[in-house]
Amino acid sequence: MTGNAAASSAKMAEAAARFSCDTRLVYDWRTYEQAMSDLSGLPAGERLEALITAWSEEAELLSIEEMRELFVFSWPDGREWADKDKDRLLSLLRFIAPVRVSETYLSGELAIFRAGEDAHGILWTLDEGAATAEAADGTLFSATIPSDDVLAHFTGGGRNEVLVEPLSLSSIEQAGHGRAHHLHRDR
């Protein structure tokens, strides 16, 4: 092989690697049953990512209610993944909201809490004690949000979690070291 041919072959291999995709994440979901079967066959921690990927690519054949049910199925083991791909997750949630596991309805202005590095995540809790315990020596945030802006509400496993659009939050405060710090003005 000449020098030019070898260089051309290397460039083609590099381009192919750059544009290759993992076809395991491509699903042909025409029915709820197909979607549930595919998701059930995945390791639990991969279901939420697969659901979001499939929805963003071609799951428009499924109804909003079916997507809600698939989300509820995928959420418990995917909750740790919530802030990793926040934009795609928020896009799906805006489409299928409100999502809930029981017929509980939130009303009014809600106080919500989050243990974490920042207040920009979508996963919060209504349980201040649980958030305080999770924060331990870390950072605890509190905020308020109108109940109509909650995208999802989960109460399974003793949790009382809400998924929210961070831009919908108001009165965000950082608690810690015996005092609260107001992070931005109310909307």
BADRENDO-113257 format. One record per residue: residue in one letter; x, y, z of N, C-alpha, C in turn. Coordinates in steps of 0.001 Angstrom, whole numbers, plus 500000, padded with zeros to 6 digits. Example, Ala and Ser with C-alpha at 12.3 -4.5 7.8 and 13.67 -1.06 7.14 Angstrom:
BADRENDO-113257
A513190494310507800512300495500507800513200496700507800S512850497750507080513670498940507140512900500030507870
//
This chain:
BADRENDO-113257
M500853498831500000500000500000500000500898501232500000T500589502178499117501393503390499043501107504272500252G501927505278500417501750506201501533500409506914501467N500004507339500257498718508030500111497552507098500380A497648505866499910496563504901500117496434504565501601A497551504422502288497518504120503723496915505288504498A497298506495504119496757507675504795495262507787504546S494838507513503308493417507572502966492636506513503738S493187505316503831492542504234504568492421504584506054A493439505183506617493409505577508028492364506663508263K492267507613507322491263508673507453489854508089507375M489650507118506481488329506492506360487974505738507633A488930505028508208488682504289509454488368505254510587E489082506377510617488826507383511651487420507974511488A487038508270510261485699508826510000484625507810510356A484843506555510005483852505509510321483681505375511828A484774505438512568484685505337514028483935506530514605R484151507703514018483493508906514509481987508878514267F481561508264513166480147508289512810479428506983513102S480099506052513745479419504798514068478485505019515244C477477504179515326476553504289516451476345502911517054D475919502911518275475636501683518980474203501284518637T474051500314517753472711499942517289471892499246518361R472506498881519462471724498284520539470740499281521132L470965500580520932470072501581521476468998502025520484V468916501369519340467900501701518350466783500669518456Y465587501139518749464448500252518915463369500603517913D462574499626517569461458499832516655460176499644517453W459880500618518290458731500518519180457470500987518471R456681500035518045455402500359517416454248500126518390T454541499359519454453512499097520463454124499211521854Y453259499424522815453673499460524216454320498139524615E453764497048524154454277495720524507455708495534524014Q456012496005522796457386495925522284458327496749523156A457895497947523500458730498826524318458993498211525687M457940497705526321458100497104527648458997495870527577S458847495078526537459686493890526372461153494283526231D461438495277525401462821495726525228463397496293526526L462626497133527199463112497720528449463308496665529527S462397495709529604462505494638530612463739493778530393G464192493680529148465363492876528828466685493561529132L466632494820529479467854495570529792468169495508531280P469440495678531646469761495839533066468997497050533600A468518496975534816467660498012535388468265499412535290G469541499549535505470188500848535480470300501470534097E470002500707533042470099501217531676468743501560531077R467667501256531775466327501423531199465956502879530934L466226503760531868465835505156531694466560505774530509E467854505542530404468611506079529275468085505522527957A467775504226527915467235503624526690465883504228526338L465037504453527340463725505051527100463873506454526517I464734507245527094464922508618526626465508508630525212T466466507746524960467064507660523629466027507241522596A465258506218522910464236505752521962463180506819521729W462751507490522790461733508528522639462242509665521762S463471510087521991463998511219521238464230510868519777E464317509569519466464576509164518087463336508713517332E462410507988518005461308507465517214460151506846517978A459952507159519197458868506519519935457555507292519831E457438508149518822456229508943518705454987508116518400L455171506845518080454025505974517828453317505588519122L453980505773520247453387505435521531452614506634522063S451551506359522792450742507437523361451461508072524558I450997509234524941451555509906526108451369509035527342E450210508425527495449963507561528659450911506359528661E451166505765527497452102504637527429453517505086527791M453912506261527320455238506780527676455329507051529178R454244507545529775454231507744531235454458506422531951E453746505377531526453886504060532169455299503519532015L455890503689530840457265503232530626458242504036531482F457976505322531650458827506150532499458749505695533955V457542505447534431457358504984535810458091503655536016F458049502766535023458750501489535095460267501701535141S460763502646534360462205502857534218462815503720535311W462020504556535954462543505549536884463265505000538116P462714504041538861463338503694540148464826503367540067D465251502690539020466665502336538907467450503355538096G466780504358537562467460505367536773467572506703537467R467063506793538684467027508081539376468412508693539578E469431507869539735470788508399539917471299509037538628W470670508704537515471078509186536198470413510518535863A469473510976536680468604512116536363469349513378535942D470414513727536599471099514979536286472190514821535227K472439513593534772473511513372533795473124513807532396D471879513630532030471402514019530698470118514816530875K470234515874531653469091516654532098468267517218530946D468898517681529888468154518318528802467218517333528095R467729516156527771466865515165527096465792514652528042L466134514468529311465150514013530287464049515054530466L464418516313530556463421517379530686462528517454529452S463094517241528296462302517261527065461224516176527106L461605514975527509460635513884527639459590514216528698L460029514692529854459093514994530939458111516091530559R458570517099529852457644518161529414456551517583528524F456909516592527725455958515969526804454939515093527530I455377514341528547454488513363529187453922513820530531A454335514980531028453879515452532345452365515645532354P451777515452533529452372515073534808452494513553534935V453568513124535569453819511710535806453694511471537303R452936510458537683452845510087539104452563508597539215V452965508026540319452780506599540532451496506287541277S450903507288541868449637507083542566448739508272542270E447520508164542641446575509243542382446630510307543473T447832510713543820447991511826544755448187513084543921Y447562514135544351447651515389543622448257516448544523L449254517116544022449899518183544754449146519473544467S449110520363545451448425521636545219449152522762545937G448985523959545402449566525140546028451041525302545742E451667526146546541453106526400546459453805525357547332L454785524662546766455453523579547480456855523981547919A457220523585549117458601523710549582459287522404549206I460404522502548480461138521309548063462588521438548506F463283520288548569464623520238549140465512519344548289R466813519657548310467765518897547504469123518882548193A469681517690548335471058517544548797471914517417547550G472959518194547455473804518098546264474766519244546145E475492519229545032476506520254544791475895521580544346D474708521514543708474099522739543221472577522614543237A471928523709542953470463523742542959469893523633541552H470712523214540609470289523190539211469787521832538740G469667520883539637469208519558539252467699519480539142I467224518385538580465779518219538417465163517359539507L465973516614540242465472515722541295465510516421542651W464315516613543241464158517238544546463233516362545379T463096516665546647462190515912547508461289516881548279L460128516372548652459227517139549508459529516882550982D460425515939551250460753515505552602462038516195553079E461876517251553857463034518007554333463966517132555178G463402516270556020464228515398556852465095514458556033A464533513880554974465298512975554106466413513739553395A466125514940552929467144515738552247468252516147553217T467876516504554437468859516895555451469769515712555783A469176514531555930469972513332556223470901512995555060E470408513149553843471230512853552665472377513861552548A472117515096552921473150516133552837474238515916553883A473855515371555039474788515142556147475731516328556300D476987516168555903477957517251556017478051518053554724G477204517720553755477242518394552459476325519599552417T475834519884551241475034521076551005473572520720550826L472714521513551438471272521341551343470677522603550729F469819522424549741469125523539549110467641523405549373S466979524540549465465526524554549542465039525535548487A463820525296548018463224526175547016461719526037547101T461035526873546372459590526728546249459254526616544770I458117525961544521457656525775543150456143525612543186P455432526194542236453988525941542161453752524475541798S452780523862542418452528522437542173452251522146540705D451675523095539993451394522889538566452659522773537731D453803523203538280455069523122537548455850521842537843V455335520976538710455992519703538994455749518772537809L456830518240537245456725517374536078456411515931536445A456919515483537594456673514109538037456736514060539561H455976513129540139455928512956541588455955511460541878F456942511026542653457101509619542987457106509429544494T456358508447544971456281508182546407456712506764546757G457224506010545806457626504626546072458871504528546918G459004503420547601460195503151548399460382504108549553G459288504672550060459370505601551182459871506982550799R460017507233549517460483508535549051459293509420548711N459543510690548635458527511656548223459222512652547305E459563512167546096460389512915545165459555513633544114V460101514747543658459513515468542538460615515740541518L460223515717540255461115516107539176460601517440538661V461491518405538587461086519765538251462025520376537214E461515521365536523462322522196535629463043523200536523P464371523171536589465083524086537489464729525560537286L464373525949536076464017527347535826462671527728536432S461892526745536874460600527019537504460712527274539000L461897527088539555462092527243540990462157528707541390S461688528978542588461838530321543141462306530200544590S462751531301545139463223531364546528464225530256546844I465202530080545990466216529051546219467180529531547295E467382528686548292468306529008549371469225527831549631Q470431528147550015471398527137550410471487527152551922A471211526031552542471300525929553995472641525292554345G473156525651555451474409525037555873475116525895556885H475823525247557721476617525928558738475749526874559580G474512526442559859473663527197560759472952528393560150R473077528620558840472379529754558237472011529432556788A471082530168556280470658530000554893471206531143554053H471531530842552799472028531841551868471062531914550697H470497533089550460469567533278549363470364533298548062L470024532424547102470825532305545889470354533194544752H469084533455544631468601534394543621467218534885543976R466857535974543338465576536584543677464415535731543186D463269535938543802462066535244543373461762535619541947R461090534721541274460746535020539882459581535943539782
//
